[in-house]
Amino acid sequence: MQCKDARELLDSFVAEELLVEANHELLRHLSGCADCQADLEERARIRSGLKQAFARAGDLQIRPEFVDRLAAELRTTALTRTRGWQTGWLMAAASIVLVAAASVYFLRRPAADIAASAAGDHQNCAVKFALSERPISLEEAATRFDSAYSRLRTAPPDQVQTGAGTLHVADRHSCVFQNRRFGHVVFLLDQHLVSVLMTRDDSARDSTSSDAQQLSWLPPVKGLSMASFTTPGHVVYIVSDLPDPAFRQVAESLVQSRVAALITIPIPNP
């Protein structure tokens, strides 16, 4: 692959839209081309910056009360019209509600994007060993980036008993996927890999101990089972190809094993 070919694929690579064969060929080129690697990092940085700027723009946030009031008014109006008018109004209402729903979905994308990055990190780090940047130790990551990563040196413990079997730790490190840094603990359960991934999330700065006890079950991402919980200033994802109910048993056991050690992570300075 030539540099010209590689740079035509970089945006699709950042968006995770490439086929597996093209993805591997591009990664081989990036491993030996500093110029294309720098171009990739710049595109990922710009993409991440745009997402964060949109998420933080208060005047772009849709108010839930506006959506509720609009839906109620449209429903009332539609019911008072003749059948012909009613059909037209219902169609209009459906369109507006769809637009509102799409807006809410788009405004929630930052959280969805972090979850997608966690799934991508699991696939490209734990499964494929195909990251564009070499992982570093948790100690180094704690010193250079975020002291919270040091907590993952012992939490969760090296072995965790679950209803689906015993988890055995395979590796602990910090890695980067799509310009987002994670603290990463990889477990083995028979032939399955289970990742515990912690990353910075400013929306979780107000998390409390009771919040952290709440495990959220997320929609699957690319066939991977996912769950999450928050700690002050961070979000922790549990990712695996394990199906239910084994995944739920594993996730619940991981949270119960050493959740207190993660809750006490100090909130980092902005």
GIWOTA-V596590 format. One record per helix or strand. SS is the DSSP state (H for helix, E for strand). FROM is the first residue (numbers start at 1). TO is the last residue. If there is no record, write none. Layout:
SS,FROM,TO / SS,FROM,TO
This chain:
H,3,14 / H,20,31 / H,34,56 / H,58,60 / H,64,80 / H,83,107 / H,109,127 / E,136,136 / H,138,144 / H,147,153 / E,159,162 / E,165,177 / E,180,189 / E,192,200 / H,202,204 / H,209,212 / E,216,221 / E,224,231 / E,234,240 / H,246,263
